[in-house]
Every structure is written in structure tokens, then in C-alpha cells.
Amino acid sequence: MKERLSYSTGKTLIKYRDMPEVAIWKLDNPTPPTQQMIMGTALEQMIAGADDIAVFDGDRRAGDKWKAFSKLNKDKIILKRSEYDTLKVEMELVKALAPSVCEMEYQHHFEFEDRGVNVHGFLDFWDKGSLVVDLKRSDPEPMAFAKTAANFFYALQAYIYHRATGDDFAWLIVGPDEPHPVRLYLPDDQTLRIGAEMYEQAHELFVRYQAGEFVPTKLKTEIVTSPGWLARRFDNHQQEVAV
């Protein structure tokens, strides 16, 4: 059982609030990070000058050469040469376009107590008294980012990190595909209000979760509506038969 509420725990509870058994299972069985997530962490470390990365020159992550290399570097982030070269390009772009980020404190841990719940997290980059920056490798096109932000409850993250520090919050988005555009997005007041509402819901669900009360209480019945295209398809069929 999770002892502290975080952005990650909160978004899981909110996403599966109507399926508590799924939420609990996912909290107890976290998904291993994808290679894209690992590359994001590696990029953060490279920007901060704190990287602990091993570069594999083989063609694929398999075979005796890979097994020996991964065993030797089991405590490091392992990247293929092509992945590392891509991150070097992205790092240089960030340094050129957002040099102040490179001077910020890296991976600061915060924790605060709120109505009996301990809330914690890690700040990617922090200029204390000014700005928190969370780095993500994602499509920085505005509409694409807005969709990603909605799908992954980024407003919740923005609110928690802002509340923890009292500082402004921003996402630094680096495009994983060439030419690797870099954009800085700041949440507006509406986003922070939505984040506050998400936080209240996450807080309530977490209290129930810790008390063992976040469980299915009855079989839920749902109404399934067929999509319009399916209805039109069979309506047309009926008309053809009638003719």
C-alpha cells in the first residue's frame, strides 16, 4: 500500500475512481518504465550534468554481448549509441534555448502534510523562489500537448508542485523526433483551478484507499450505446432489403 500521495498515485486513483480494484492493482503492480521514459530521465540527467549513463554499441538488446554489458552496468541507465546521440542533440538545444534550466537544482524531493495525508514528489528542475520546471519528451505541438496534458492529468501535477513550493510551474517539452523542437508551457489560472479540483478528489480517494474503503461495493450496471456509424450501417442495410 502506498504510504504517501503523489502525482502518479493521484492520477491513478482519479482515472480508475469507478474501478477501484483496477486502481489498487495498478498501485500495487506499477508498470516498468518504457524506453521513452528512460530516455526522458537520461535527458534530465545530461542537462543537469549528473548523468550516470552507459552507452551500448551493439545493434540490439539481446545476445551474450548485451547480457554481459547490462550485467556490468546494472545500476546505470543503458542506452544504445543512436539513442545517446539523439539525446545529445536534444541536450544542446535545451542548453541553447533554456540555459537557465541547466543551472537549477536537480531532483529536489518535497513533502508536505495535508489533513492527515503526506504528499510528496520530486522536482526535475527548481529555481527556488521562482520557478519549477518539469521536463518531458513529447510532441510539443500545442494541440498535441494539450491532448497529452488532459490524458495524463498534468493539471494535477502543476497544482501539487506549485502548492509544494509556492513557485510558478512550467513544462519544458522536447520533441523526440527531428528537428526536436523545444517549447515551454505554463499552466494558466483555469488549469491550476482544475488541478486543485483534481487534487481534492485525489486526496479524498487516497484517504479511502488507506482506510481500506476504496473497494467495489456493488455490481455496477452500465448502459452501452452503439456508435452512430454502426446504426447508420444497419439502417442502410434494412432499407436495401426493403427495396
C-alpha positions as CSV (number, residue, x, y, z in Angstrom):
1,M,0.0,0.0,0.0
2,K,1.2,3.5,-0.9
3,E,2.0,5.5,2.3
4,R,2.2,8.9,0.6
5,L,0.1,10.7,-2.0
6,S,2.0,11.7,-5.2
7,Y,1.0,13.0,-8.6
8,S,1.4,9.5,-10.0
9,T,-0.7,7.9,-7.3
10,G,-3.3,10.6,-7.5
11,K,-3.8,10.3,-11.3
12,T,-4.2,6.5,-11.0
13,L,-6.9,6.9,-8.3
14,I,-8.7,9.6,-10.3
15,K,-8.5,7.7,-13.6
16,Y,-9.9,4.5,-12.1
17,R,-12.2,6.0,-9.4
18,D,-15.1,4.0,-10.8
19,M,-13.0,0.8,-10.9
20,P,-11.2,0.8,-7.5
21,E,-10.0,-2.8,-7.9
22,V,-8.1,-1.8,-11.0
23,A,-6.6,1.3,-9.3
24,I,-5.4,-0.8,-6.3
25,W,-3.9,-3.4,-8.6
26,K,-2.0,-0.8,-10.6
27,L,-0.7,0.9,-7.5
28,D,0.5,-2.5,-6.2
29,N,1.9,-3.5,-9.6
30,P,3.5,-0.4,-11.1
31,T,4.3,-0.6,-14.8
32,P,8.0,-0.7,-15.6
33,P,9.2,2.4,-17.3
34,T,9.2,2.4,-21.1
35,Q,12.3,3.1,-23.1
36,Q,11.0,6.5,-23.9
37,M,10.5,7.2,-20.2
38,I,14.0,6.0,-19.6
39,M,15.4,8.3,-22.3
40,G,13.5,11.2,-20.7
41,T,15.2,10.5,-17.4
42,A,18.6,10.3,-19.1
43,L,18.0,13.6,-20.8
44,E,17.2,15.3,-17.5
45,Q,20.5,13.9,-16.1
46,M,22.5,15.0,-19.1
47,I,21.1,18.5,-18.8
48,A,21.9,18.6,-15.1
49,G,25.4,17.3,-15.7
50,A,24.6,14.4,-13.3
51,D,24.2,11.6,-15.8
52,D,25.2,8.0,-15.0
53,I,24.7,6.5,-18.4
54,A,26.3,3.5,-20.1
55,V,26.3,3.5,-23.9
56,F,25.8,0.2,-25.7
57,D,27.4,-0.1,-29.1
58,G,25.6,-3.3,-30.1
59,D,22.8,-3.4,-32.7
60,R,20.2,-4.9,-30.4
61,R,19.4,-5.5,-26.8
62,A,19.9,-9.3,-27.0
63,G,22.7,-11.9,-27.1
64,D,25.7,-12.5,-25.0
65,K,27.3,-9.1,-25.6
66,W,24.1,-7.4,-24.4
67,K,23.7,-9.6,-21.3
68,A,27.3,-9.0,-20.2
69,F,27.1,-5.3,-20.8
70,S,23.7,-5.0,-18.9
71,K,25.0,-7.0,-16.0
72,L,28.2,-4.9,-15.8
73,N,26.1,-1.7,-15.8
74,K,23.0,-2.8,-13.9
75,D,22.9,0.3,-11.8
76,K,23.1,2.7,-14.7
77,I,20.8,3.9,-17.4
78,I,21.7,1.9,-20.5
79,L,21.2,3.5,-24.0
80,K,22.1,2.4,-27.4
81,R,24.5,4.6,-29.3
82,S,21.8,6.0,-31.5
83,E,19.6,6.9,-28.5
84,Y,22.5,8.6,-26.8
85,D,23.4,10.6,-29.9
86,T,19.8,11.7,-30.2
87,L,19.7,12.9,-26.5
88,K,23.0,14.8,-27.1
89,V,21.3,16.8,-29.8
90,E,18.3,17.5,-27.5
91,M,20.5,18.5,-24.6
92,E,22.4,21.0,-26.8
93,L,19.1,22.5,-27.9
94,V,17.9,22.9,-24.3
95,K,21.2,24.5,-23.3
96,A,20.9,26.9,-26.2
97,L,17.2,27.8,-25.8
98,A,16.8,27.5,-22.0
99,P,20.2,27.9,-20.5
100,S,18.9,28.9,-17.0
101,V,17.3,25.4,-16.6
102,C,20.7,23.9,-16.7
103,E,21.7,25.9,-13.6
104,M,18.7,24.9,-11.5
105,E,18.7,22.4,-8.6
106,Y,18.0,18.9,-9.9
107,Q,15.7,16.3,-8.4
108,H,14.7,18.1,-5.3
109,H,12.4,16.0,-3.1
110,F,9.5,17.7,-1.4
111,E,7.0,16.6,1.1
112,F,4.1,18.3,3.0
113,E,1.2,17.2,5.2
114,D,-2.4,18.0,4.3
115,R,-5.3,16.9,6.5
116,G,-3.6,13.8,7.7
117,V,-2.1,12.8,4.3
118,N,1.6,13.1,3.4
119,V,2.1,14.4,-0.1
120,H,5.4,14.1,-1.8
121,G,7.2,14.3,-5.2
122,F,10.4,15.1,-7.0
123,L,11.1,18.4,-8.9
124,D,13.0,17.9,-12.1
125,F,14.5,21.4,-12.0
126,W,13.9,24.1,-9.4
127,D,15.0,27.7,-9.2
128,K,13.9,28.2,-5.6
129,G,11.7,31.2,-5.1
130,S,11.0,31.5,-8.8
131,L,10.2,28.5,-11.0
132,V,9.7,24.7,-11.1
133,V,10.4,23.1,-14.5
134,D,9.2,19.6,-15.3
135,L,10.9,18.2,-18.4
136,K,9.1,15.8,-20.8
137,R,10.0,14.3,-24.1
138,S,6.7,14.6,-26.0
139,D,5.2,16.2,-29.1
140,P,5.4,20.0,-28.3
141,E,2.8,21.0,-31.0
142,P,0.2,23.0,-28.9
143,M,-2.9,20.8,-29.7
144,A,-0.9,17.6,-29.3
145,F,0.5,18.8,-25.9
146,A,-3.0,19.9,-24.7
147,K,-4.3,16.4,-25.5
148,T,-1.4,14.7,-23.7
149,A,-1.9,17.0,-20.7
150,A,-5.5,16.1,-20.5
151,N,-4.9,12.4,-20.9
152,F,-2.3,12.3,-18.2
153,F,-3.8,14.8,-15.7
154,Y,-0.9,17.2,-16.0
155,A,-3.1,19.8,-14.2
156,L,-2.8,17.8,-11.1
157,Q,0.9,17.8,-11.3
158,A,1.1,21.5,-11.8
159,Y,-1.1,22.2,-8.8
160,I,0.8,19.8,-6.4
161,Y,4.2,21.2,-7.4
162,H,3.0,24.8,-7.2
163,R,1.4,24.2,-3.8
164,A,4.6,22.4,-2.5
165,T,6.9,25.2,-3.5
166,G,4.8,28.4,-3.8
167,D,6.6,29.0,-7.1
168,D,5.5,29.1,-10.7
169,F,5.4,25.9,-12.6
170,A,6.2,25.1,-16.2
171,W,6.6,22.1,-18.5
172,L,9.7,22.1,-20.8
173,I,8.7,19.9,-23.7
174,V,11.3,18.5,-26.0
175,G,10.2,16.8,-29.2
176,P,11.6,13.3,-29.5
177,D,11.6,13.5,-33.3
178,E,13.7,15.6,-35.6
179,P,14.2,18.6,-35.6
180,H,13.5,18.2,-31.8
181,P,11.5,21.4,-31.2
182,V,11.6,22.8,-27.6
183,R,8.8,24.6,-26.0
184,L,8.0,26.0,-22.6
185,Y,4.4,25.7,-21.4
186,L,3.0,27.4,-18.3
187,P,-0.4,26.5,-16.9
188,D,-3.0,29.2,-16.9
189,D,-5.3,30.0,-13.9
190,Q,-8.0,27.7,-15.3
191,T,-5.5,24.8,-15.5
192,L,-4.5,25.4,-11.9
193,R,-8.1,25.5,-10.8
194,I,-8.8,22.2,-12.5
195,G,-5.6,20.9,-10.9
196,A,-6.9,22.0,-7.4
197,E,-10.2,20.2,-8.0
198,M,-8.3,17.1,-9.2
199,Y,-6.2,17.3,-6.0
200,E,-9.2,17.4,-3.7
201,Q,-10.6,14.3,-5.5
202,A,-7.3,12.5,-5.3
203,H,-6.9,13.4,-1.6
204,E,-10.4,12.1,-0.8
205,L,-9.8,8.8,-2.7
206,F,-6.4,8.4,-1.1
207,V,-7.9,8.7,2.4
208,R,-10.5,6.0,1.4
209,Y,-7.7,3.9,-0.1
210,Q,-5.6,4.0,3.1
211,A,-8.6,3.2,5.2
212,G,-9.4,0.1,3.0
213,E,-12.7,1.7,1.9
214,F,-11.8,2.2,-1.7
215,V,-13.3,-1.0,-2.9
216,P,-16.2,-2.1,-5.1
217,T,-19.4,-2.1,-3.0
218,K,-21.9,-3.4,-5.6
219,L,-22.0,-4.6,-9.2
220,K,-22.2,-1.5,-11.3
221,T,-24.6,-1.6,-14.3
222,E,-23.6,0.5,-17.3
223,I,-25.6,1.4,-20.5
224,V,-23.7,0.7,-23.7
225,T,-24.5,3.0,-26.6
226,S,-23.6,1.8,-30.1
227,P,-21.7,4.4,-32.2
228,G,-23.7,6.3,-34.8
229,W,-21.8,4.8,-37.8
230,L,-22.9,1.3,-36.7
231,A,-26.5,2.3,-36.5
232,R,-26.3,4.0,-39.9
233,R,-24.7,1.0,-41.5
234,F,-27.5,-1.4,-40.4
235,D,-30.2,1.2,-41.1
236,N,-28.9,1.3,-44.7
237,H,-29.0,-2.4,-44.8
238,Q,-32.6,-2.6,-43.7
239,Q,-33.5,0.0,-46.4
240,E,-31.8,-2.1,-49.1
241,V,-33.7,-5.2,-48.0
242,A,-36.9,-3.3,-48.1
243,V,-36.3,-2.2,-51.7
